[in-house]
Amino acid sequence: MKIPVPTKRLKERRRTFRKSSLKNKELPRLPRRLDALVTAPQLARRMVQLEKYLQNLLSNQIYRAHQHTLEFLEVSHLSFINELGEKGKEGAVKKRSGGHRIPLGCCTRCCGGCYCEWAGHWNKRWLITKESYVGYMRPKDGRLCCVVLMDEDFRVSSGLIHTGVHHGLLVTNMTRNLLLKCWTRRKAKEWADYISTLAEKCEYTKRNRYKSFAPVRSESYANWYIDGADYFNAVADSLESAKEEIFITDWWLSPEIYMKRPVTEGNKWRLDQILRRKAESGVKIFVLLYKEVEMALGLKSSYSKLTLRKLHPSIKVMRHPDHVPGGVLLWAHHEKTVVIDQNIAFLGGIDLCYGRWDDFTHRLVDVGSALPTKQSSFTDLTQGALRKFPSTPDHLNTAADSNFNSLQLNIHRKTSFGRLSNTNLEKVEKGFDEIDSVPVGQSNVLAVPKLVTCRSSVDADLDKLGVQGNAKLWYGKDYTNFIAKDFVDLDRPFQDFIDRTTTPRMPWHDIGAVVYGVAARDVSRHFIQRWNATKLEKAKENTYIPLVIPKSTKNVHIPKKVKEGAVPCSCQILRSVSTWSAGIKHTENSIYWAYLDAIKEAKHYIYIENQFFISCHDDRDVFNKIADALYDRIMQAHRAKHKFRVFVVLPLLPAFEGEIGETGGSSILAITHWNYKSICRGGNSLLERLQRDVDQPEEYISFCGLRTYSELDGQPVSELVYVHSKLMIVDDNTVIIGSANINDRSLLGKRDSEMAVIVNDTNTVMSKMNGKDYKAGLYASGLRKHLFKEHLGLMTNPDLNIDITDPVSDTFFKEVWQQTAQHNTEIYDKVFHCIPCDCVTSFDELKQYKSKEPLCTSSPGDAYNELAKVKGFLVKMPLEFLCLENLEPSIATQEGMMPTKLWT
């Protein structure tokens, strides 16, 4: 029989365990003597006793987490999170279910004028206050059930008269009325006084410039991005740096879009993989998508939502609005924002979707490596690839250089005939999710002479890898031409829907911006307001979709690295929202007021890039006054005999599927009609009004577009560069960048939802304006000069001797800007018989014009000689195009049956 005998080590463990257990299990005990019996000399001892009691209470895990302890200390799990701001007053209140839907007063009248407080069930809730919002949680699980943001309409009242409830507390803002009930009248008064004091200090309750929800941020940092390549790259890097949360809003989002190109690291930089990677690391991701009317738009937002939600449970996605009878059918959520940790916010006109990625070269051709790998003569490279000619301009030669390589795609591995192998062709036909890497050194090298030194960022990336040849930059649905064909089968992202060997892509010109620090908190606040309003409307009881709360705007840290790469400035966040889009009672159209004010205050020039220009004087269907403001400012300069310039850059045609003059082109004609009616037709257009009062309106204003050319399948081809920017620069010191077009849909506020930022420079550099020394803003002048370099060809041909410092001088405005546009237009019309053009004024002339053989087919050699003279992308806007025709859609067409406000 074995008797267990404790060892010395075991005895020691038992002894120390008893000591620690007794210490941790010491029960908190209140002093036995009643407070009323404590004399003055004993108060100090009494304080020590109570302090020890509380310390014992909090040192015990069971008591520390007890609900009554938390209530006594007025704390919750949100109390001491630094980025949420200082801890505010907290406590238990009562909340009646459905209270937010009850009219002001939140009660039910019965006979005799009494208030029936028993209407509805009152539940216990935990009320919290922070520097810019009020909310409440459910005590049993700590789930946040309501967030009331402080805004200009934020009010607090208490008492039976104001709330209709004994001991009531009523909190109201632009979004909702929140009725609460306290246990005593004194408690309700305490809450009302405290919240009112908090609201008085809040910056969001003040009236701000342009009637915006956000104040001016005087010490901010911002940056701009021209075209999608740089924007996507910056967004990808910022997403990768996310630590806590990511907010995304988009009119259209394509999960399989590649953010960095060329694709040399497999799928690492594909948007869905970035979001999956961050979600797995603990980052919370919230995505708000526009829910389109599927019969009218083929955005396939349902596919985007399901694809993102399947990636990880931490990725939350909602679509809005639901198209129920009596609901919103005509308007859209048009804003495009990406917010990282509420510290970095991207906004502008660039959706994270197909067709947006582009750089300053604006390539037309992307056929990949469908070429022989053997050494070949110069003339052997005529089929399926971009040829280089000594007479070809620099930007075309660059596209044929080492922009596309076969490093990254198995689908580029070819048979001896230079075509896709059967295995990989099947992948293309069926669609696939993976793009496999090929080791460096196995790429196909093209024997193409290098004729220029101009390089884009894509070329530089390929050079670092030691790769030459043709690499696909646009995969599957990303290779787009919206006029040639609209999107189909978006659930097959890597399947081509346009024949690359016969149809050039449509280049995309766009502008984006990023703001840091407190301005990013303003963008976040807008997203939070929309997200919470959408949850309340669509998913109130859905625990999968949480409410979101804003961070504090105090002591926001901007890293030194960010400050070194950004531009110091003063900025303000603007928006267009209303009841349907953000759940607020009043319409906000601060973008519109900012545009009007910036135009009115302009001293020297206004530069506009926009997707539309729909603004008519004294028109029953168009209500915004942008054209009137431009007219007034030009007339002011004319009367004072001051030099004043207005540059307007627009797309040559709207990006709708169809061909003008053919069946199916009614949508193009509808937008074209309203653009031309605003610019130069109908009697009340901007140019017609100026012509009645000014001898030469072209001295003051210029309307232009963008076009480029390349070679496809051995033939020269041309396509317009689609201008999707929403930009205005004024006097080299003020910039507005956003998602808002110049039309009623974007500017009135009660239609499409939009976001923008106005940047006012605080740092200046010496420049010239009208021949005189001028202090130009660092942000605005840098953006304007970069755009001028791109449009005039200085990015692709730095040897051109063009001075872009002074945009107002006659030398630049007339001899450079207007002459370059006229010169390029004449060449394109001669070589390609481009549509639209000024020489076609009717549909009959259009048919005859199309029937004539252009120079590009009759004499390719002469065509290339002419194209070698093209400088940049700038062309004239053909204001005489179809001027003898009524371009309004016929009532017999689907477009003609739509309400006019759909197009304006």
N, C-alpha and C positions, 0 to 999 in steps of 0.2 A: 504494500500500500504506500503510495507516494503522496506526501503532504506538501503542497506548494508553499515555499517559503519566499517572501518578498526580498528582492535584492536591495542593496543599498541605493542603486540608481532609481529603482521604482519608488522607494520610500521618499527620496528627494523630490521626485516629480509630483507625488501625492501632496507633499507639504507645500510646495510652491503653487500648486493648482488651487489648494484650499485658500491660500492668501489672496490670489488674484480673483478667485470667485467671490470671496467675501467682499473684496474691494469693489468689484463691478456690480454686485448685487445689493449694495447698500441702498436701502429704500429711501426716497425723499420723504421727509416728514415736516409738516408745518409746525411752528411753535404752538404749544398748547394754550398759552394765554391769549385771550381775545384782544383784538386791536384796541378796543375801547378802554381796556384796563392798562395799557402801556403808558407809563408816565414819560415826561419830557426827558429826564436823564437816561431813560432806557431806550430811547429811539435809535441811538447809534448801534446798540447791541441788536436791536430788532432788525435793523437794516442788514447787518451781517448775517443774521439767522435766515432772513428771506433770500439773501444772495446765495447762501450755501444751499438752501432748498432748491433754488432754480438750477444751480450747477449740478446737483445730484439728479435732478429731473432730466436735464439734457444729456447727462453722461450715461443714462440708461437707455439702451436702444429701443426698448419697448415703449417707454414713456415719450421719448424724443419724437418718434414718428406717429404718436397718437393724434387723432384728429382734434381733440380738445386742446392739446398742447399747441398745435399749429394755429388754432383759432385764437388762443390766448396771446400768442406772440405775433399774430397777424402776418404769417409768412406762408409761402407756397413754393413750389419748385421753380417758379419764374421770378422769385424775389431778388436773388443775388447773382443774376447773369449780367456781367459787366456790359456787354454790348447792347443789352436791352435798356440800359439807363439805370438811374437810381431807383431804389425801391420806393414805391408810393404806398399810399394807404390801401390796406386790404382788410377784408372782413366778410362775414356771412350776411347774406340778404335773402329775400324771397323773390322768386321769379315765377310769373304766371305763364303757363304754356301758351304759345301762339301770341304772346304779347306784342311782337313786332308787327303783326298784321292788324292789330286793333287800332282804330283811328285815334288821333290825338285826344287825350283824356282817358283812353284805354279802359273804358268802363261801359256798363250797360245801364241805360236809364230804365227805371220802372215807374210805376204810378206814384204820383206825389213828388216826383223829381228827386228821389233818393238814388243812391249809387249801390248797385248790387255787387259787392266785392266777391261774392261766392261764385260769380260767373268765371269758370276756369279754375284749374287746380294750381295752387301755389307750391312750388318746390324750393328747397334750400339750395342756394348757389353761393359760390365764393367769388366775390367781386374784387378785381384788381385794377389798379390805376398805374399808368406810366406817363412819361412826359408828353406823349402825343396820342394816347389812346386809352380807352376804358374797355374792359372785357370781363367776362365771368367764366368760371369753370364749374364742372360737376364735382362735388366733394368726394364722392365715392371712388372715382377713378382718376381725377385730375384732368379730364379731357376738356380742352378749351372749346366752349360752345358759342361764343360770341366775341367779336372785336368791333368796337365803335371807334373809328378814327376821328380825331379832332380836325375840324375843317371850319370854313368861314361861317357855316350855319350851326356850329356846335353850341348847344345850350343845355343848362341843367336847372331843374326846378324841383321843389319839394312841397309837401303839404296837400291837403285834400282839395283845395281850390284849384291848384295848378295841375294836379295829377289825377284827381277823381278818386283817389284811394287814401284811406287813413294811413298816415306814416309813409306815404308814397314818395318815390324818387324817380323822376323822369329825365332821361338823357336822350337828346335828339341831335342828329346831324343830317347831312344831305342824303344819307342812305336810309336811315330807319329811326323809329322811336323805340326806345328801350324803357319799359316800365318795370320798376323794382319796388319792393316793399320792405321796410325796416320794422324792427320790433317796437321802436319808440319814435315819437316825433322829434325828440332831441337828436337821435341817431341819424335820422333822415336829413335833418338840418346840417349836422356835421359833414355828412357825405356831400351834400350839395355845395357847401361853402368850400370844402377842400377841392373838389373837382373844378369848380368855377375858378379858383385861384390858379390851379394847374393849367387850365385852358387859357387864362390871360397871359401866361408866360410862353405858351406854345406858338411857334412861328407859323404854323399852318392855319391858325385861326385869324390871322391878319389878312387884310386886303392887299394883294400883290400886284406888281406891274403886269399889264396885259390881261388882268383878271385871271391869272393863272393860279392853280392850286399850290404851286411851289414858289418860294421866294427867290430873289436873286442871290446867287452864291458868288461873293466877291473874290474869294481866294481859292479858286478852283484850278484844276488841271484837266486838259482835254487834248485830243488828237483827232486827225481826220484820216480817212482812207479813200483812195480813188481806185475804183474797180474792185471786183470781188476777190481777186487773188490775195491782196494784202489784208483785206478785211477778214476773209476766212482764216488766214494764217494767224492773225492776232486773236480772233475768237477762239481758235483751237488751243492756242497757248494759254489763254486765260481760263478756259474750261479745265484744262489739265491742272491748273494751279488751285482749283476750287477746294476748299476745306470743309465747308458747312452746307451751302445750298446754292442751287442754280435755278434761275427763273428764265423762261423762254416764252415769248409771244411771237406768233408768226401768222401771216395771211396764208402761207403755204410752207410746209416743212417736209423735206424728203429725208427720211432716216438714213438712207444709204449714200448720202452725199459725201464726197471726199473733201476734207477741209484743207489738206496740204497736197500739192502736186508739184512734180510728178510723184506717183505712188511708188515709193522705193522701200517702204517698210510694211508691206502687206496691208492689212486693214487697220493698222494702229490709229490712223488719223481719219477713219470714217466716223461720221457723227454718231451713229448708233453705238459704235464700239467705244468711243470716248465716254458717252453717257453711261454705258454699262460699267466701264472701268471705274468711273467716279462713284456710281451708286454702290458698287461692291466695296469701295473704300469707306463708305459711311456717309457720303454726301446725299442730301435730300434734293430731289430734282422735281420741279413743277413746270408743266408745259401747258400753255393755253393756246388752242388752235381755233381758227375760224371754221365754223361748220357751214360749209357751202350748200347752196341749193343744187343738188346733184344733177338736176335736169339742165341747169344752165352752165355749171362749171364742173370740170372733171379733175378737181384737185385731189380727190380720194383721201380726204382727211381721216376717214374711218380707218383706212389702212395704216396711215401714219400713227394714229392713236393706238391701235392694237399692236403694231410692231414695237412701239416704245414701251408699252405696258408689259409686254412679255419679256422684256430685257431683265427687269429687276423690280421687286415690290416697292423699292424706294423711289421709283419713277412714277409720278402722278400726272395724269393727263386728263384734261377736260376740253370739250369743244362747246362753242357757243356762237350764235344762238340756236335754239330749237325752232324749226320752221312750222309752228302750229298755226291753225286758223286764227287770224287776227294778230299774229305775231310779226316779227321782222322778216321780210323777204328780200327787200331791195338793197339793204345796207350790209357792210362787211366790217370785220375787225381787220384793219389794214396795217396796223402798227407792226414793227419788226424790232424786237428788243431781246438782248441777252444780258442777264445780270448775274454776276458771280459774287457770292458772299455779301451782297448788298454794298460792295466797295468798288466794283468795276461794272460799268453799264455801257453796252454797245447799243446804238440806235441809228436809224437812218432809213435808207430805201432798200436794203439788201436782205431778202429772205434767205433762209438756209435751205435752198431748194435747187432743183434742176435749172440749168441755163444761166445761173447768176455768176458762176466763177469765170473770171476773165482777167486779163492784164492789159497793159497799155499797147500791146502789139495787136490786139483784137483779131486773132487768127480766124480765118474762114474755114480752114481745112484741118481735119484730124482723122486721117485714115490709118494711123498706126504704122506698123512695119510691114505692110503688105507690099514689099518690094524684094527683088532678088538680093541675096547677100553677097553674090560674087562681084568682083570689080567690074564696072561697066562704064561705057562711054557716056558722055554728057547727054547724048540724045536718047540713051536707053531708059532714061528716068522720066519718060513722058506719061506712062500709064499709072493711074492710081496714086500719084504723088505730086507734091508741089515742086515744080521746076524752078531753077535759078537761072536768071539771065543777067548778063552784065548790065543791061539797060533797066532791069527791074529795080524799083525803089527799095530803100533800105528796110522798111518794115516788112516787105514781102520776103526779101532775102533772109531776114532774121527768122521768119516762120519756117523757112526751109532748112535752117541750120540744124543745130543739134537739139531742137526743142522737144522732139518726140523720140523716145528710145524704147527699145524692146526689153529693157531690163526687168520690168516688173510683171509682165503678163504672160502667162502660158498661152493665151489666145493669140499671141504674136509669133509663136514658133511656127515656121512655115515649111511647107514642102519645097521641093526644088522648083516648083512653078510659082513660088512667091504668094501662094494663097493659104488660107487657114486649113490646118489639118482637120480631118473628120471629127476626131475626138473633141477638139476645142471648138469646132463649129457647132457641135451639138450643145456645148455649154452656152454659146451665145444664143442659140435658138430657144433653149429651155429657160434661160436665165439662171444665174448662180450667185451665191453669196460670198464666195471667197475669191480673192485675187492673190495668186501665189507669187512669191518672189523667185527670181532667177538670179543665180550668183553673178556678180560682176565679172565680166570677161566672156560671158556667153551671149552678149548682145550682138545684134547685127549692125555692122558698120557700113554706112553708105559712102560711096565714092562721089561725094558732092563737093565741089570747090567752095571754099569760104570766101565770100566777096565783101563782107562788111564786118565791122567790129561791134555793132550795136547788140547788146545782150539784155534779156529780161531776167527776172529772178529765177524763172524756170530754167533758163539756159545755165545760169550760174550754179544751180543745184546739180544739174547734170554734169557740168564740168568737174565739180568736186568728186563726183563718182567715177570720173574717167569714162563717161559713156557718150557715144555718138549714135546718131540715127534718129528714127521717128518713134516717139513714145505717145501713146494715147493719153490725152489730158481729160477728155470727156467720155465717160463710159456709159453705154446703154442710153437710158432716157436723158442723160445729161447733155447729149448732143442734140441741140434743139434749133428749130427755125419756126417760130410761132406763126408766121404768115404762111409758110409752106404746109404745115400740118400741126394741129393741136395734139395734146398728149392723149395717149391711149394706154391701157394696160399698165398703170403705174404700180400695180402689185408685182410686176416683173421688171425690177429696176435695171437689170443689166442686159435687157433685150433691146436692141436698136429698134426704133420705129421710123427712122428716116434713113434713106439710102445715102451713106456718107460719100459714095463714089460719084454721085450725080448732084447732090444738093448741098450747098455750103451751109454751115451753121450761121445763125444770126449772132454777131458779137453783142455784148451787153456792157453798156457804160453806166456806172452807178457810183453813189457816194455814201459812205458810212462815217460814223463818228463814235468816239468813246469818251466818257467822262469818268472821273474818279472821285472818291471821297463822298462829301455831303451831297453833291449833285447826283451821284449814283444812288444814294439813299432816297432821293426824290423819285427817280425812275422806279426803284423798288416799291415805294409807297403806292405808286400808280398800279403796278402789277398786283400788289397785295389787295388793293381796293377792288380790282376787277376779279381776282381769284375768289375772294371771300363773297363777293356779290354773286358770282356764278355758282358757288357752292350752296349759298342760301336759296338760290332759285332752282337748282337742279339736283343737288345731292346733300340736302340739309341733314338727313339722318344717316348718311353713308359714312361710316367710321374709316373707310379706306381713304377718303379725301379729307385731309385735315385743314383747319384754318391756318393762316399764316400771319405772323405779327412783324411789325417793322422794328428795325434796330434804332438805337438812339443816334441823333445827329450831333451829339456833343463829343468832343475829343476823338474825332475820327482820324485814324492814323493813315497817312499815305506814305508808302515806302520810298526811301531815297532813290531807289532804282527807277521807280515810276516817275518821280519828279524830274529826273535827268532826261527821260525819254519823251516827256509830255510838254505841253506849252502852258505856262501860267496864264490865266485869263479870268474873266468874270462871265458866268453863264447862268442860264435859267432854263428849266425844263418846261416845255409847253405841250399842250395836248388838245385834241378835239374829242369830247365825250359827252354823253347825255344819259337819259334814263335807261334806254335799252342797252347801251354798251357798257356802262359802269355802275348802273344802279343808283345814280345820283338824281336829286330832284331838279337840279338846274342844269342847263346846257353850258358847257365850257368850250369856247373856241379861241383860246389864247394864241394859237398859231396864227390865226387870221389877223388878230389885232397886232401881233408882232410884225407880220408882213406889211400891213398898212403903215405902221409907225416907222419902220425901217425905210420904206420907200419915201415917205414924207420928209424924213430927216436926212436923206441922201444929199451930199454936197457935190460929188464929182461923177460917180458912175454907179450903175446897178448891173450886176451879172447874174443871170437866171439860167439854171438848167432844170427842166421839168418834163415829166412824161406827158402832161397836158397843158394847154393854155385856153381855158374856158372861162371867160369873164367879159360879159357884154354890158355896154352902157344902156340903161333904160330898157331892159329886156324883161318880159313877164316870166320867163323860164329860168333866168340866171340871176342870182341875187348877190354874189360876192362883188366887191368893188376894187379888185386888184387892177384891172385895166383903167378904171377911173383914176386911181391913185397915180399910175404911171403917166397918164395923160396930163394930170394936173402938175406933176413934177416937171415934165418936159416943157409944158407951156410956161411954167415959172422961169425955167432957164432961158427959154426963147425970149420972153419979154425982157429979162435982165441982160440978154445977149451974153450969157455965160455958156461955156462949153460943158455939155453934160451928155454922157453916153449911157445907152441901155443895150446890153448884150443879152439876147435870148437864144438858147440852144434847145431844140425840141427834136423828138424822133420824126423822121420824114414821113412815116406812116404808123398808125396804131398797130400793135402786135396782136391782131386777130387773124384767125385762119381765113383764107380766101384771097381772091384776086379781084382787083377793081375792074368793073366792067363785066364780070362774069357772075354766074349764079353762086351765091354763098358769100359774097363780099359786102353784105349790107352792114355788118357791124363795123367794118373799116370805114365805110362811107358815113355812118352815123357820127363817129368821133371826129372824122375829118371835117364834116359839116360844121360841127360846133367849134372846132379849132379855127377854121377859116372865118366863121361868122364873128369870132372874137377878135381875130387879127386884121382881116382886110375885106370883109364882105358884109352885105346886109344893111349898110347905111349908118349903123352905130358902132362899127368896129373901131378899134384903136387907131389903125393907120388911116382909115377914112376920116375920122375926126381930126387927126393931125394934119392931113392934107388940106383940109378946109381952112386951117389957121396957120400952117407953116409951109413955106415954099418947098423946102426939101426935108421931109421927115427923116430920110436916110442919114442926115447929119447927126441925128440924135439916137436912132434906134436901128438895130439890125436883128433879123431873124435868120437863124442858121440851123443846119442839121449835121449829121456825121455819116460818112460812107467810107468803105474800104474795098479792096479787091485782092484777089489771089489767083491761083491757078488750080484747077481741078480736072483730072482726067485729060490733061494735055490742053485744056482750054482755059482762057482767062474768064474769071467769074467775079461778080461784084454783088455786094449786099450792103444794106444800110446798117449802121451801128445803132442799135436801139438805145435811146437815151431814157433811162429809168430814174435818173437822179431827181431829188427834190431839194434843190439848193438855191440859195440866194446869197451873194456876197455884195456888200455895200462899202464903197470908199476904202477898201483895204483895211477895215477895222471892225466890221460886223458881219457875222455869218449865221445863216439859219440852215440847219441840216435836219432832215426828218423824213417821215413817210408820207407827208401831205402833198398832194398834187394841187395845182392851181385850178380848182374847180369847186363847185358847191358841195360835192360829195365829201371832200376832205376838209373844207374850211368852215362850213357852217356849224359843225359840232354835233348837230342832231342826226347826222347821217353816218358816214364811216367813222370809226374810231382811229385816231392818229396820235403819233408822238413825234416831238421835235425838240431841238435844243437851239437856243440863240446864244452865240458866243460873242462877247465884246472883248477886244484885246486890251490888255493892260501893259504888255511889253511891246515896244516899238523898235523898228529899224529904219534907217534913213533910206528914202526912196525918192521917186519923182511923181508929180501929179500935175499934168498940164504944163510941163516944162519947169516947174518950180520944185524946190526941195520940199519934201513931205515926210512926216513921220507915219509910216505904215505899220499896221499891227502885224505882229509876228505870225499869228495863226492865220489871219485872213489873207495877207499878201502871199504867204507861202502856199496856201491852197490855190489861190488864183493863178499864180505863176506856174505851178505844176500842171494845172488844167490847160493853160495856154500852150505850154510846151508839148503836151500830148496832142492837142487838137491841131496845132500848126506843124507838127512833124519834128519838133526839136528833140523829142525823146529817141526817135529812130534815126535822126540825122543831125547830130550835134553841130555839124559844120555849117549849117544854115546860119547866116549872119542876120539874126532877128533880135531886136531889143524889145523885151516884153515888160520892161520896168514901168513905163508910163502908159497905162491903158486909155488915157483920155486924149493924148496928143493926136493931131491929124496924121502924123507919120504912121502911128500904129493902127488907129481905128480905120483909116481909109486905105492906106497903102499896104498894110499887112493883113489885117483881119478881113476886111471886105473884099480886097483884091484876091487874097488866097481862096476865099470861098467861091468867088466868081470863076477864077481860073480852074479850080478843081471841078466845079460843076460842068463847065464847058467840056472838059476832057471826058468825064463820065458819060455825059449825054452823047458825045460823039462816038465813043468806043462801045458803049453797052445799050444805048437807047433806054436809059433808066426811067423807071416809073417810081415816083411822080416826077414830072418836069414841067417847066413853064410853057413849052411849045405845044402841049396838049391841053386844049381848052374845052373840049367836048368829048362825048363818048364815041362819036364818029371819027374824030381825029385820033382818038386812042386806038381804035381798030386799025386805022391806016398806019399809025406809028409802030404798032406791034408787027405789022406785016413787012415792014422794011428790014432789010438785012443789016445788022449793026457791023461796025468795023471789026469787032472781036471775032466774027465768023468769016467775014469776007476777006480780011487781010490781017491775020494774027500778028505778023511781023510789025506792020504799021501800028497796030493796037498797042503792042508792048512799048514801042517807041513813044507813043503818046502817054501811056501810063507811067513811064519813067519820069514824067514831068509833074506828077501829082505830089503835093506837099501836105503830109499829114492826112487828117480825116475831114476837115471842115469843108462843107458845101453850103450853098444857099438854100433856104427854104423856098420851094417852088410855089409862090403865092398866087400864080395865075393858073395853076393846075385845075382843070375842069371848072373854070370860073363861069362858064356859060350853062352849067348844069345845076339842077337842084339836087343836092346830095343827101337830103333827108330820106330815110328809109321809107319805102312805100308802105301804106297801111295794109297792103296784102301780104307783107312779109312778117315774120315773127318779130324782127327788130322794130318794125313800124307799129306793132300792136303794144309794145312796151311803153310804160310811162316815160315822158320826156326826161324827168328827173333822174332816171336810171343812167342817162348818158352825160348829164351835166354835173 
